[in-house]
Amino acid sequence: ALTASLKEVAHLRQEFLPFFTQGVFIGDSVLSNLTPAFVRAYQLGGRLLILVLNDQRHPTRVVLQSDLALWTPHPESYETKYYDSSGKLVDTQQGQGSSWSGSTPQLQPEGLAVIEIDTR
């Protein structure tokens, strides 16, 4: 199981490499709410990459909120892309304003979701 997890994470790192090499690590500071999950984020220009890991012992859906004005230069409108743990795009949503809210699908224990927010 660990080998499969490492391969999955390595693929995600490659897919989102600019966030990890050129972006700013902002951790869970991106959140304006408490969550029952392990959350880490990176900021790169007008974009955010949020990684959500269910570190609970039961399946859970994680609700996230953020004030985009704190992290992006022009948060008047945004596009949110939701990816599964393999990096496959599963949903895209448009939004307005600097108050962002999103949620993961039901994540199994140790399940991972990736969210990309683009305010450009």
All heavy atoms as an XYZ file, in Angstrom:
942
protein
N       0.826     -1.193      0.000
C       0.000      0.000      0.000
C       0.869      1.256      0.000
O       0.548      2.222     -0.661
C      -0.937     -0.005      1.204
N       1.973      1.230      0.738
C       2.854      2.389      0.798
C       3.483      2.670     -0.557
O       3.557      3.826     -0.983
C       3.936      2.187      1.863
C       4.921      3.337      2.033
C       4.184      4.614      2.426
C       5.956      2.993      3.074
N       3.885      1.631     -1.269
C       4.488      1.808     -2.583
C       3.508      2.468     -3.539
O       3.863      3.401     -4.266
C       4.947      0.458     -3.156
O       5.887     -0.117     -2.252
C       5.589      0.627     -4.516
N       2.264      2.019     -3.526
C       1.241      2.603     -4.397
C       1.003      4.063     -4.032
O       0.869      4.922     -4.912
C      -0.050      1.809     -4.296
N       0.959      4.364     -2.746
C       0.750      5.742     -2.290
C       1.892      6.648     -2.739
O       1.673      7.773     -3.177
C       0.608      5.799     -0.774
O      -0.550      5.126     -0.367
N       3.121      6.174     -2.625
C       4.276      6.969     -3.028
C       4.281      7.229     -4.531
O       4.610      8.323     -4.975
C       5.570      6.282     -2.594
C       5.851      6.303     -1.098
C       7.084      5.475     -0.783
C       6.004      7.715     -0.579
N       3.893      6.243     -5.315
C       3.803      6.437     -6.758
C       2.745      7.476     -7.100
O       2.936      8.306     -7.984
C       3.489      5.112     -7.461
C       4.668      4.170     -7.520
C       4.309      2.891     -8.238
C       5.479      1.926     -8.245
N       5.153      0.658     -8.910
N       1.627      7.415     -6.399
C       0.542      8.361     -6.631
C       0.994      9.783     -6.303
O       0.783     10.714     -7.078
C      -0.650      7.962     -5.751
C      -1.961      8.492     -6.201
C      -3.089      7.808     -5.452
O      -3.177      7.991     -4.226
O      -3.865      7.116     -6.098
N       1.640      9.944     -5.166
C       2.103     11.267     -4.748
C       3.191     11.779     -5.686
O       3.225     12.961     -6.017
C       2.591     11.233     -3.283
C       3.217     12.538     -2.875
C       1.430     10.915     -2.359
N       4.076     10.909     -6.132
C       5.126     11.311     -7.071
C       4.505     11.833     -8.366
O       4.965     12.835     -8.925
C       6.060     10.142     -7.354
N       3.454     11.173     -8.830
C       2.760     11.627    -10.040
C       2.135     13.010     -9.817
O       2.234     13.881    -10.675
C       1.694     10.612    -10.452
C       0.853     11.090    -11.589
N       1.309     11.139    -12.886
C      -0.408     11.579    -11.617
C       0.364     11.630    -13.665
N      -0.695     11.899    -12.919
N       1.511     13.217     -8.668
C       0.907     14.518     -8.363
C       1.969     15.613     -8.299
O       1.759     16.726     -8.778
C       0.133     14.464     -7.048
C      -1.164     13.679     -7.073
C      -1.736     13.561     -5.660
C      -2.174     14.329     -8.000
N       3.100     15.301     -7.682
C       4.173     16.290     -7.596
C       4.619     16.697     -8.998
O       4.811     17.872     -9.279
C       5.364     15.751     -6.801
C       6.465     16.794     -6.652
C       7.657     16.274     -5.866
N       8.618     17.312     -5.609
C       9.503     17.770     -6.484
N       9.552     17.282     -7.705
N      10.349     18.723     -6.154
N       4.773     15.735     -9.874
C       5.186     16.038    -11.238
C       4.136     16.882    -11.953
O       4.474     17.840    -12.645
C       5.452     14.738    -12.015
C       6.053     14.957    -13.369
C       7.428     15.583    -13.312
O       8.201     15.318    -12.406
N       7.731     16.432    -14.265
N       2.872     16.542    -11.780
C       1.788     17.271    -12.449
C       1.706     18.728    -11.994
O       1.429     19.622    -12.787
C       0.454     16.575    -12.196
C      -0.692     17.198    -12.951
C      -1.968     16.382    -12.868
O      -1.904     15.185    -12.555
O      -3.032     16.959    -13.127
N       1.950     18.974    -10.716
C       1.819     20.324    -10.153
C       3.177     20.899     -9.751
O       3.269     21.748     -8.872
C       0.870     20.291     -8.945
C      -0.525     19.867     -9.299
C      -0.982     18.603     -8.987
C      -1.373     20.733     -9.967
C      -2.270     18.207     -9.310
C      -2.660     20.347    -10.306
C      -3.116     19.082     -9.980
N       4.237     20.469    -10.413
C       5.607     20.820    -10.057
C       5.853     22.324     -9.876
O       6.520     22.716     -8.921
C       6.587     20.235    -11.073
C       8.056     20.317    -10.709
C       8.330     19.558     -9.408
C       8.913     19.769    -11.840
N       5.341     23.206    -10.741
C       5.614     24.631    -10.533
C       5.164     25.147     -9.152
O       5.826     26.008     -8.578
C       4.825     25.319    -11.656
C       4.752     24.279    -12.730
C       4.610     22.970    -11.994
N       4.078     24.620     -8.609
C       3.659     25.041     -7.277
C       4.720     24.687     -6.237
O       4.993     25.460     -5.323
C       2.336     24.379     -6.878
C       1.131     24.991     -7.517
C       0.561     24.428     -8.646
C       0.555     26.142     -6.983
C      -0.549     24.985     -9.233
C      -0.560     26.711     -7.575
C      -1.117     26.133     -8.701
N       5.315     23.511     -6.368
C       6.282     23.033     -5.386
C       7.659     23.663     -5.551
O       8.393     23.812     -4.578
C       6.399     21.508     -5.457
C       5.106     20.805     -5.189
C       4.486     20.066     -6.184
C       4.488     20.884     -3.953
C       3.281     19.412     -5.948
C       3.280     20.235     -3.705
C       2.680     19.497     -4.707
N       8.031     24.025     -6.775
C       9.372     24.559     -7.012
C       9.422     26.086     -7.081
O      10.440     26.675     -6.748
C       9.962     23.984     -8.313
O       9.112     24.324     -9.410
C      10.127     22.469     -8.215
N       8.338     26.722     -7.514
C       8.332     28.184     -7.655
C       7.315     28.860     -6.749
O       7.347     30.074     -6.581
C       8.020     28.553     -9.110
C       9.002     27.985    -10.106
C       8.452     28.050    -11.519
O       7.572     28.841    -11.827
N       8.971     27.203    -12.393
N       6.399     28.082     -6.190
C       5.336     28.653     -5.367
C       5.775     28.910     -3.935
O       6.883     28.582     -3.526
N       4.868     29.506     -3.197
C       5.090     29.816     -1.784
C       4.264     28.845     -0.948
O       3.046     28.756     -1.127
C       4.672     31.273     -1.466
C       4.827     31.568      0.019
C       5.472     32.248     -2.306
N       4.924     28.137     -0.058
C       4.227     27.213      0.837
C       3.493     28.032      1.895
O       4.104     28.818      2.625
C       5.237     26.267      1.493
C       4.618     25.350      2.505
C       3.803     24.308      2.105
C       4.849     25.536      3.858
C       3.224     23.450      3.040
C       4.285     24.682      4.795
C       3.478     23.645      4.390
N       2.167     27.878      1.971
C       1.395     28.618      2.976
C       0.701     27.681      3.957
O      -0.037     28.135      4.836
C       0.387     29.600      2.330
C      -0.539     28.892      1.349
C       1.131     30.727      1.651
C      -1.582     29.790      0.728
N       0.933     26.393      3.822
C       0.409     25.441      4.803
C      -1.098     25.501      4.922
O      -1.820     25.695      3.943
N      -1.583     25.354      6.157
C      -3.028     25.424      6.367
C      -3.492     26.846      6.649
O      -4.667     27.077      6.919
C      -3.474     24.459      7.474
C      -2.895     24.796      8.831
O      -2.095     25.746      8.951
O      -3.255     24.097      9.798
N      -2.592     27.821      6.538
C      -2.977     29.221      6.710
C      -3.979     29.665      5.657
O      -4.668     30.661      5.835
C      -1.742     30.126      6.649
O      -0.874     29.857      7.713
N      -4.058     28.945      4.563
C      -5.005     29.260      3.494
C      -6.446     29.169      3.994
O      -7.343     29.806      3.453
C      -4.779     28.342      2.271
C      -5.245     26.924      2.557
C      -5.465     28.886      1.036
N      -6.671     28.403      5.041
C      -8.031     28.152      5.535
C      -8.537     29.265      6.446
O      -7.790     29.800      7.253
C      -8.073     26.830      6.308
C      -7.712     25.579      5.526
C      -7.682     24.381      6.462
C      -8.690     25.356      4.394
N      -9.817     29.537      6.329
C     -10.468     30.444      7.276
C     -11.457     29.676      8.150
O     -12.269     30.272      8.840
C     -11.161     31.598      6.539
O     -12.082     31.119      5.593
N     -11.370     28.354      8.114
C     -12.195     27.502      8.977
C     -11.371     26.308      9.447
O     -10.347     25.990      8.875
C     -13.448     27.016      8.229
C     -13.114     26.038      7.108
O     -12.192     26.251      6.330
N     -13.868     24.960      7.014
N     -11.826     25.677     10.497
C     -11.189     24.455     10.968
C     -11.711     23.286     10.159
O     -12.878     23.261      9.769
C     -11.496     24.234     12.451
C     -10.945     25.290     13.405
C     -11.425     25.013     14.819
C      -9.430     25.336     13.347
N     -10.840     22.320      9.892
C     -11.255     21.135      9.147
C     -10.804     19.880      9.883
O      -9.824     19.919     10.621
C     -10.640     21.103      7.731
O      -9.232     20.941      7.856
C     -10.954     22.343      6.944
N     -11.485     18.760      9.639
C     -11.085     17.499     10.263
C     -10.061     16.739      9.417
O     -10.045     15.521      9.394
C     -12.407     16.735     10.334
C     -13.111     17.166      9.095
C     -12.746     18.627      8.927
N      -9.221     17.473      8.677
C      -8.276     16.830      7.763
C      -6.934     17.556      7.808
O      -6.826     18.669      8.323
C      -8.831     16.845      6.344
N      -5.938     16.923      7.235
C      -4.608     17.509      7.100
C      -4.600     18.287      5.792
O      -4.784     17.698      4.712
C      -3.564     16.384      7.082
C      -2.148     16.857      6.999
C      -1.480     17.284      8.132
C      -1.483     16.854      5.783
C      -0.155     17.709      8.054
C      -0.168     17.278      5.698
C       0.498     17.707      6.836
N      -4.429     19.610      5.866
C      -4.512     20.474      4.692
C      -3.214     21.273      4.552
O      -2.733     21.849      5.527
C      -5.707     21.442      4.804
C      -5.741     22.406      3.621
C      -7.010     20.674      4.913
N      -2.680     21.307      3.342
C      -1.502     22.110      3.041
C      -1.724     22.775      1.689
O      -2.340     22.202      0.791
C      -0.231     21.267      2.997
C       0.142     20.665      4.348
C       0.458     21.766      5.365
N       0.817     21.246      6.660
C      -0.010     21.160      7.703
N      -1.270     21.528      7.592
N       0.429     20.712      8.859
N      -1.204     24.002      1.554
C      -1.437     24.757      0.320
C      -0.170     25.468     -0.135
O       0.731     25.756      0.661
C      -2.553     25.769      0.536
N      -0.161     25.755     -1.433
C       0.896     26.523     -2.074
C       0.236     27.623     -2.886
O      -0.840     27.432     -3.454
C       1.724     25.645     -3.019
C       2.555     24.614     -2.307
C       1.995     23.406     -1.906
C       3.895     24.851     -2.034
C       2.752     22.454     -1.246
C       4.658     23.893     -1.370
C       4.083     22.701     -0.983
O       4.819     21.759     -0.326
N       0.911     28.770     -2.976
C       0.422     29.901     -3.761
C       1.437     30.192     -4.852
O       2.641     30.216     -4.599
C       0.234     31.126     -2.849
C      -0.293     32.355     -3.543
C       0.824     33.322     -3.922
O       1.881     33.346     -3.316
N       0.586     34.095     -4.949
N       0.964     30.367     -6.062
C       1.822     30.687     -7.199
C       1.095     31.730     -8.033
O       0.122     31.413     -8.732
C       2.120     29.429     -8.025
C       3.015     29.612     -9.253
C       4.404     30.100     -8.848
C       3.121     28.303    -10.035
N       1.521     32.978     -7.930
C       0.843     34.065     -8.632
C      -0.594     34.170     -8.170
O      -0.863     34.256     -6.978
N      -1.527     34.114     -9.100
C      -2.948     34.188     -8.777
C      -3.600     32.838     -8.587
O      -4.813     32.706     -8.688
N      -2.776     31.816     -8.310
C      -3.321     30.462     -8.164
C      -2.953     29.861     -6.808
O      -1.915     30.174     -6.242
C      -2.795     29.549     -9.274
C      -3.186     30.035    -10.659
C      -2.756     29.084    -11.748
N      -1.324     28.779    -11.657
C      -0.760     27.696    -12.181
N      -1.488     26.816    -12.842
N       0.531     27.493    -12.077
N      -3.835     28.999     -6.337
C      -3.603     28.244     -5.107
C      -3.731     26.759     -5.407
O      -4.600     26.351     -6.186
C      -4.634     28.617     -4.041
C      -4.624     30.047     -3.521
C      -5.853     30.297     -2.661
C      -3.352     30.317     -2.735
N      -2.897     25.963     -4.777
C      -2.998     24.511     -4.835
C      -3.214     24.037     -3.404
O      -2.407     24.332     -2.518
C      -1.724     23.881     -5.403
C      -1.751     22.365     -5.540
C      -2.704     21.950     -6.671
C      -0.353     21.819     -5.788
N      -4.314     23.332     -3.178
C      -4.655     22.861     -1.837
C      -4.683     21.340     -1.850
O      -5.392     20.728     -2.651
C      -6.024     23.419     -1.387
C      -6.021     24.943     -1.449
C      -6.360     22.931      0.026
C      -7.378     25.581     -1.208
N      -3.907     20.737     -0.952
C      -3.848     19.291     -0.804
C      -4.586     18.915      0.472
O      -4.306     19.476      1.535
C      -2.394     18.822     -0.715
C      -1.496     19.317     -1.857
C      -0.042     19.072     -1.532
C      -1.873     18.645     -3.146
N      -5.528     17.985      0.364
C      -6.362     17.587      1.499
C      -6.205     16.089      1.721
O      -6.500     15.290      0.833
C      -7.848     17.917      1.240
C      -8.693     17.579      2.459
C      -8.022     19.381      0.848
N      -5.748     15.716      2.904
C      -5.564     14.320      3.271
C      -6.481     13.988      4.442
O      -6.443     14.664      5.473
C      -4.108     14.058      3.679
C      -3.803     12.665      4.226
C      -3.893     11.622      3.117
C      -2.439     12.643      4.884
N      -7.304     12.968      4.271
C      -8.152     12.523      5.369
C      -7.290     11.727      6.338
O      -6.956     10.579      6.078
C      -9.324     11.676      4.872
C     -10.189     11.168      6.011
O     -10.044     11.591      7.157
N     -11.100     10.270      5.710
N      -6.939     12.335      7.461
C      -6.114     11.643      8.450
C      -6.958     11.088      9.604
O      -6.435     10.734     10.650
C      -5.004     12.556      8.975
C      -5.515     13.819      9.632
O      -6.737     14.066      9.624
O      -4.685     14.574     10.171
N      -8.256     10.980      9.373
C      -9.157     10.388     10.353
C      -9.285      8.884     10.092
O      -8.892      8.395      9.043
C     -10.547     11.048     10.271
C     -10.524     12.552     10.409
C     -10.001     13.001     11.745
O     -10.465     12.533     12.790
N      -9.023     13.883     11.735
N      -9.884      8.183     11.026
C     -10.047      6.727     10.877
C     -11.370      6.350     10.217
O     -11.719      5.181     10.152
C      -9.950      6.060     12.239
C      -8.579      6.166     12.828
C      -8.476      5.424     14.108
N      -7.114      5.536     14.611
C      -6.709      5.025     15.732
N      -7.561      4.372     16.510
N      -5.470      5.168     16.118
N     -12.090      7.340      9.752
C     -13.382      7.084      9.122
C     -13.505      7.953      7.868
O     -12.846      8.988      7.757
C     -14.522      7.390     10.100
C     -14.424      8.766     10.694
N     -14.876      9.886     10.053
C     -13.885      9.195     11.863
C     -14.640     10.963     10.796
N     -14.027     10.571     11.901
N     -14.330      7.536      6.915
C     -14.541      8.358      5.718
C     -15.127      9.711      6.100
O     -15.925      9.816      7.036
C     -15.551      7.552      4.902
C     -15.438      6.153      5.406
C     -15.076      6.277      6.863
N     -14.711     10.749      5.402
C     -15.235     12.080      5.687
C     -15.198     12.959      4.444
O     -14.355     12.780      3.569
C     -14.466     12.748      6.855
O     -15.137     13.924      7.257
C     -13.046     13.092      6.463
N     -16.116     13.873      4.377
C     -16.163     14.907      3.347
C     -15.630     16.165      4.015
O     -16.105     16.545      5.084
C     -17.605     15.092      2.879
C     -17.788     16.122      1.815
C     -19.265     16.151      1.379
N     -19.562     17.350      0.672
C     -20.075     18.451      1.208
N     -20.387     18.491      2.484
N     -20.301     19.513      0.476
N     -14.665     16.814      3.431
C     -14.009     17.964      4.051
C     -14.494     19.255      3.400
O     -14.390     19.420      2.186
C     -12.475     17.848      3.932
C     -11.800     19.027      4.615
C     -11.990     16.532      4.514
N     -15.031     20.157      4.219
C     -15.480     21.468      3.756
C     -14.365     22.474      4.050
O     -13.844     22.523      5.166
C     -16.789     21.889      4.455
C     -17.185     23.292      4.029
C     -17.895     20.892      4.133
N     -14.020     23.254      3.036
C     -12.927     24.217      3.141
C     -13.439     25.618      2.831
O     -14.302     25.783      1.960
C     -11.818     23.866      2.153
C     -11.291     22.445      2.200
C     -10.595     22.104      0.908
C     -10.354     22.292      3.368
N     -12.870     26.613      3.505
C     -13.185     28.010      3.227
C     -11.896     28.811      3.246
O     -10.982     28.511      4.014
C     -14.146     28.571      4.273
C     -15.488     27.892      4.285
C     -16.362     28.357      5.432
O     -15.890     28.928      6.409
N     -17.652     28.111      5.315
N     -11.845     29.841      2.394
C     -10.660     30.682      2.331
C     -11.035     32.087      1.893
O     -11.979     32.273      1.117
C      -9.640     30.101      1.347
O      -8.463     30.876      1.323
N     -10.270     33.056      2.377
C     -10.395     34.436      1.915
C      -9.328     34.634      0.852
O      -8.149     34.825      1.168
C     -10.204     35.407      3.077
C     -10.336     36.861      2.652
O     -10.507     37.140      1.448
O     -10.264     37.730      3.544
N      -9.718     34.568     -0.405
C      -8.761     34.640     -1.508
C      -8.017     35.964     -1.563
O      -6.900     36.028     -2.076
C      -9.475     34.377     -2.837
C     -10.163     33.024     -2.985
C     -10.838     32.923     -4.346
C      -9.174     31.891     -2.777
N      -8.598     37.026     -1.018
C      -7.942     38.337     -1.032
C      -6.640     38.322     -0.238
O      -5.749     39.133     -0.481
C      -8.881     39.405     -0.477
N      -6.509     37.402      0.698
C      -5.272     37.298      1.479
C      -4.144     36.637      0.703
O      -2.969     36.809      1.047
C      -5.525     36.497      2.758
C      -6.510     37.083      3.755
C      -6.761     36.100      4.887
C      -5.988     38.404      4.286
N      -4.485     35.889     -0.355
C      -3.486     35.050     -1.018
C      -3.307     35.329     -2.497
O      -2.319     34.872     -3.084
C      -3.861     33.576     -0.834
C      -4.062     33.256      0.603
C      -5.243     32.994      1.242
C      -3.064     33.211      1.622
N      -5.031     32.785      2.582
C      -3.698     32.914      2.848
C      -1.680     33.394      1.629
C      -3.007     32.794      4.046
C      -0.988     33.270      2.817
C      -1.655     32.972      4.005
N      -4.239     36.011     -3.124
C      -4.145     36.228     -4.565
C      -4.346     37.703     -4.881
O      -5.074     38.402     -4.168
C      -5.194     35.385     -5.323
O      -6.495     35.750     -4.876
C      -4.970     33.897     -5.096
N      -3.724     38.197     -5.952
C      -3.776     39.635     -6.242
C      -5.123     40.160     -6.727
O      -5.465     41.296     -6.447
C      -2.699     39.820     -7.312
C      -2.442     38.479     -7.878
C      -2.820     37.475     -6.845
N      -5.902     39.360     -7.442
C      -7.159     39.840     -8.024
C      -8.248     38.791     -7.871
O      -8.598     38.099     -8.838
C      -6.973     40.183     -9.505
C      -5.877     41.161     -9.751
N      -5.987     42.483     -9.416
C      -4.632     40.998    -10.274
C      -4.862     43.106     -9.731
N      -4.021     42.224    -10.245
N      -8.836     38.681     -6.691
C      -9.798     37.590     -6.464
C     -11.246     37.907     -6.825
O     -12.166     37.392     -6.217
C      -9.657     37.371     -4.957
C      -9.393     38.742     -4.427
C      -8.521     39.400     -5.469
N     -11.480     38.760     -7.822
C     -12.856     39.104     -8.175
C     -13.640     37.905     -8.695
O     -14.833     37.780     -8.459
C     -12.887     40.232     -9.220
C     -12.388     41.562     -8.707
C     -10.865     41.699     -8.797
O     -10.240     41.016     -9.641
O     -10.309     42.468     -8.011
N     -12.975     37.050     -9.442
C     -13.603     35.826     -9.927
C     -12.544     34.736     -9.931
O     -11.349     35.009     -9.918
C     -14.194     36.013    -11.328
O     -13.175     36.287    -12.255
N     -13.000     33.506     -9.950
C     -12.057     32.392     -9.884
C     -12.652     31.147    -10.513
O     -13.857     31.027    -10.693
C     -11.650     32.104     -8.431
C     -12.823     31.865     -7.511
C     -13.403     30.602     -7.384
C     -13.364     32.906     -6.776
C     -14.478     30.395     -6.547
C     -14.437     32.701     -5.932
C     -14.983     31.453     -5.812
O     -16.065     31.241     -4.993
N     -11.751     30.241    -10.845
C     -12.129     28.918    -11.323
C     -11.517     27.904    -10.356
O     -10.334     27.995    -10.023
C     -11.601     28.683    -12.726
C     -11.920     27.301    -13.264
C     -11.414     27.115    -14.679
O     -10.173     27.015    -14.857
O     -12.252     27.055    -15.599
N     -12.323     26.966     -9.908
C     -11.849     25.916     -9.006
C     -11.871     24.595     -9.742
O     -12.892     24.220    -10.321
C     -12.739     25.825     -7.746
O     -12.809     27.103     -7.122
C     -12.186     24.803     -6.766
N     -10.733     23.913     -9.715
C     -10.626     22.587    -10.322
C     -10.392     21.575     -9.206
O      -9.538     21.784     -8.347
C      -9.472     22.526    -11.317
C      -9.687     23.410    -12.533
C      -8.514     23.298    -13.480
C      -8.730     24.174    -14.701
N      -7.584     24.111    -15.630
N     -11.154     20.497     -9.254
C     -11.056     19.426     -8.262
C     -10.462     18.191     -8.926
O     -10.933     17.765     -9.977
C     -12.438     19.089     -7.701
C     -13.065     20.228     -6.928
C     -13.837     21.194     -7.573
C     -12.893     20.338     -5.557
C     -14.405     22.238     -6.868
C     -13.462     21.377     -4.840
C     -14.222     22.323     -5.496
O     -14.786     23.364     -4.787
N      -9.426     17.637     -8.299
C      -8.739     16.463     -8.814
C      -8.829     15.326     -7.797
O      -8.845     15.570     -6.591
C      -7.256     16.757     -9.048
C      -6.988     17.871    -10.031
C      -6.935     19.192     -9.615
C      -6.769     17.596    -11.378
C      -6.675     20.223    -10.510
C      -6.507     18.621    -12.281
C      -6.464     19.935    -11.837
O      -6.206     20.945    -12.724
N      -8.839     14.102     -8.301
C      -8.772     12.955     -7.387
C      -7.314     12.675     -7.055
O      -6.405     13.389     -7.507
C      -9.495     11.736     -7.953
C      -8.867     11.170     -9.210
O      -7.703     11.525     -9.542
O      -9.522     10.345     -9.857
N      -7.077     11.639     -6.302
C      -5.718     11.347     -5.835
C      -4.764     10.939     -6.946
O      -3.549     10.981     -6.772
C      -5.752     10.266     -4.758
O      -6.282      9.072     -5.288
N      -5.294     10.578     -8.108
C      -4.425     10.225     -9.229
C      -4.117     11.427    -10.115
O      -3.375     11.316    -11.083
C      -5.068      9.118    -10.073
O      -6.206      9.622    -10.747
N      -4.699     12.586     -9.778
C      -4.489     13.783    -10.578
C      -5.498     13.961    -11.683
O      -5.392     14.873    -12.508
N      -6.521     13.113    -11.713
C      -7.564     13.212    -12.740
C      -8.541     14.335    -12.366
O      -9.048     14.383    -11.241
C      -8.320     11.894    -12.850
C      -9.441     11.927    -13.858
C     -10.213     10.625    -13.864
C     -11.444     10.768    -14.736
N     -12.388      9.680    -14.508
N      -8.799     15.225    -13.317
C      -9.756     16.308    -13.107
C     -11.153     15.716    -12.997
O     -11.599     14.994    -13.888
C      -9.689     17.291    -14.277
C     -10.623     18.494    -14.214
C     -10.270     19.400    -13.042
C     -10.554     19.270    -15.522
N     -11.858     16.010    -11.889
C     -13.186     15.447    -11.680
C     -14.297     16.494    -11.689
O     -15.459     16.156    -11.870
C     -13.260     14.611    -10.383
C     -12.387     13.377    -10.494
C     -12.877     15.419     -9.166
N     -13.944     17.784    -11.503
C     -14.973     18.823    -11.502
C     -14.305     20.183    -11.673
O     -13.170     20.389    -11.252
C     -15.765     18.800    -10.192
C     -17.021     19.653    -10.237
O     -17.500     19.994    -11.346
O     -17.544     19.988     -9.160
N     -15.029     21.100    -12.295
C     -14.592     22.485    -12.444
C     -15.774     23.377    -12.114
O     -16.888     23.122    -12.577
C     -14.114     22.773    -13.881
O     -13.042     21.887    -14.194
C     -13.639     24.204    -14.032
N     -15.531     24.415    -11.309
C     -16.590     25.349    -10.919
C     -16.085     26.772    -11.035
O     -14.909     27.037    -10.790
C     -17.051     25.076     -9.487
C     -17.649     23.708     -9.293
C     -18.021     23.436     -7.844
O     -17.878     24.285     -6.971
N     -18.489     22.233     -7.570
N     -16.984     27.681    -11.386
C     -16.674     29.107    -11.461
C     -17.238     29.803    -10.229
O     -18.250     29.370     -9.684
C     -17.301     29.720    -12.722
C     -16.938     29.021    -14.017
C     -15.468     29.110    -14.358
O     -14.843     30.141    -14.173
N     -14.906     28.016    -14.845
N     -16.594     30.891     -9.802
C     -17.093     31.638     -8.657
C     -16.751     33.109     -8.755
O     -15.921     33.522     -9.573
N     -17.400     33.905     -7.924
C     -17.200     35.352     -7.877
C     -16.861     35.783     -6.458
O     -17.323     35.176     -5.494
C     -18.488     36.076     -8.315
C     -18.942     35.781     -9.727
C     -18.038     36.411    -10.759
O     -17.579     37.528    -10.601
N     -17.748     35.667    -11.820
N     -16.073     36.856     -6.336
C     -15.758     37.425     -5.034
C     -14.554     36.764     -4.396
O     -13.975     35.817     -4.923
N     -14.178     37.278     -3.235
C     -12.965     36.777     -2.588
C     -13.232     35.697     -1.547
O     -12.307     35.074     -1.048
C     -12.204     37.930     -1.936
O     -12.977     38.499     -0.908
N     -14.486     35.463     -1.224
C     -14.823     34.430     -0.246
C     -15.048     33.111     -0.982
O     -16.001     32.965     -1.737
C     -16.084     34.833      0.523
O     -16.404     33.856      1.471
N     -14.134     32.169     -0.772
C     -14.197     30.882     -1.465
C     -14.611     29.783     -0.500
O     -14.192     29.758      0.659
C     -12.845     30.542     -2.071
C     -12.815     29.195     -2.716
C     -13.222     28.897     -3.980
C     -12.377     27.962     -2.136
N     -13.059     27.545     -4.225
C     -12.537     26.954     -3.091
C     -11.871     27.621     -0.887
C     -12.207     25.626     -2.868
C     -11.544     26.293     -0.650
C     -11.709     25.312     -1.632
N     -15.423     28.869     -0.986
C     -15.815     27.695     -0.224
C     -15.864     26.513     -1.176
O     -16.321     26.639     -2.314
C     -17.194     27.905      0.409
O     -17.556     26.781      1.162
N     -15.368     25.390     -0.711
C     -15.377     24.179     -1.527
C     -15.363     22.963     -0.627
O     -15.202     23.082      0.589
N     -15.531     21.811     -1.229
C     -15.498     20.587     -0.427
C     -14.948     19.441     -1.263
O     -15.037     19.445     -2.486
C     -16.883     20.235      0.107
O     -17.755     19.949     -0.953
N     -14.415     18.483     -0.566
C     -13.916     17.277     -1.215
C     -15.081     16.300     -1.346
O     -16.084     16.435     -0.655
C     -12.814     16.603     -0.380
O     -13.392     16.092      0.825
C     -11.688     17.569     -0.071
N     -14.924     15.312     -2.190
C     -15.878     14.196     -2.123
C     -15.616     13.437     -0.823
O     -14.673     13.759     -0.084
C     -15.521     13.355     -3.338
C     -14.106     13.698     -3.641
C     -13.909     15.109     -3.203
N     -16.406     12.448     -0.544
C     -16.171     11.607      0.634
C     -14.792     10.955      0.475
O     -14.553     10.222     -0.483
C     -17.261     10.536      0.729
C     -17.108      9.630      1.906
C     -18.019     10.029      3.041
O     -18.483     11.149      3.107
N     -18.288      9.109      3.926
N     -13.883     11.258      1.385
C     -12.540     10.688      1.341
C     -12.431      9.530      2.318
O     -12.814      9.659      3.484
C     -11.493     11.744      1.710
C     -11.306     12.920      0.760
C     -10.311     13.914      1.329
C     -10.868     12.436     -0.609
N     -11.903      8.435      1.845
C     -11.641      7.298      2.719
C     -10.454      7.650      3.628
O      -9.705      8.585      3.333
C     -11.324      6.053      1.888
C     -12.485      5.577      1.050
C     -13.708      5.239      1.891
O     -13.601      4.569      2.919
N     -14.866      5.709      1.466
N     -10.253      6.924      4.723
C      -9.071      7.164      5.545
C      -7.805      7.115      4.676
O      -7.668      6.233      3.826
C      -9.098      6.026      6.561
C     -10.561      5.706      6.694
C     -11.115      5.887      5.304
N      -6.942      8.089      4.854
C      -5.719      8.281      4.075
C      -5.998      8.656      2.628
O      -5.082      8.656      1.791
C      -4.807      7.054      4.160
C      -4.373      6.736      5.572
C      -3.478      5.519      5.663
O      -3.003      5.027      4.616
O      -3.254      5.062      6.792
N      -7.248      9.012      2.309
C      -7.599      9.467      0.975
C      -7.134     10.889      0.741
O      -7.080     11.706      1.660
N      -6.806     11.203     -0.503
C      -6.234     12.497     -0.869
C      -7.071     13.162     -1.951
O      -7.545     12.496     -2.878
C      -4.803     12.286     -1.381
C      -4.022     13.512     -1.826
C      -3.698     14.405     -0.619
C      -2.735     13.076     -2.510
N      -7.264     14.464     -1.815
C      -7.912     15.261     -2.854
C      -7.034     16.489     -3.116
O      -6.341     16.970     -2.219
C      -9.310     15.699     -2.413
N      -7.090     16.984     -4.347
C      -6.297     18.152     -4.750
C      -7.259     19.174     -5.332
O      -8.121     18.840     -6.151
C      -5.232     17.759     -5.795
C      -4.422     18.982     -6.207
C      -4.315     16.670     -5.248
N      -7.087     20.428     -4.905
C      -7.941     21.519     -5.365
C      -7.031     22.624     -5.892
O      -6.085     23.033     -5.215
C      -8.830     22.052     -4.234
C      -9.713     20.921     -3.685
C      -9.661     23.231     -4.718
C     -10.434     21.276     -2.400
N      -7.336     23.108     -7.093
C      -6.590     24.227     -7.676
C      -7.555     25.385     -7.896
O      -8.605     25.208     -8.514
C      -5.953     23.814     -9.002
C      -5.139     24.903     -9.640
C      -4.536     24.481    -10.974
O      -4.938     23.435    -11.529
O      -3.660     25.209    -11.459
N      -7.195     26.543     -7.368
C      -8.020     27.743     -7.533
C      -7.219     28.736     -8.360
O      -6.080     29.077     -8.006
C      -8.385     28.364     -6.171
C      -9.081     27.338     -5.281
C      -9.252     29.609     -6.366
C      -9.218     27.781     -3.841
N      -7.819     29.213     -9.433
C      -7.149     30.162    -10.340
C      -7.962     31.449    -10.376
O      -9.116     31.447    -10.798
C      -7.045     29.550    -11.727
C      -6.157     30.355    -12.652
O      -5.845     31.541    -12.352
O      -5.766     29.814    -13.703
N      -7.334     32.557     -9.950
C      -8.033     33.844     -9.931
C      -7.600     34.751    -11.089
O      -7.971     35.917    -11.119
C      -7.774     34.605     -8.608
O      -6.377     34.905     -8.488
C      -8.248     33.805     -7.426
N      -6.837     34.210    -12.022
C      -6.361     35.031    -13.141
C      -7.449     35.263    -14.155
O      -8.337     34.523    -14.368
C      -5.175     34.380    -13.803
C      -3.987     34.335    -12.874
C      -2.788     33.761    -13.525
N      -3.021     32.319    -13.640
C      -2.348     31.545    -14.463
N      -1.441     32.034    -15.241
N      -2.567     30.255    -14.520
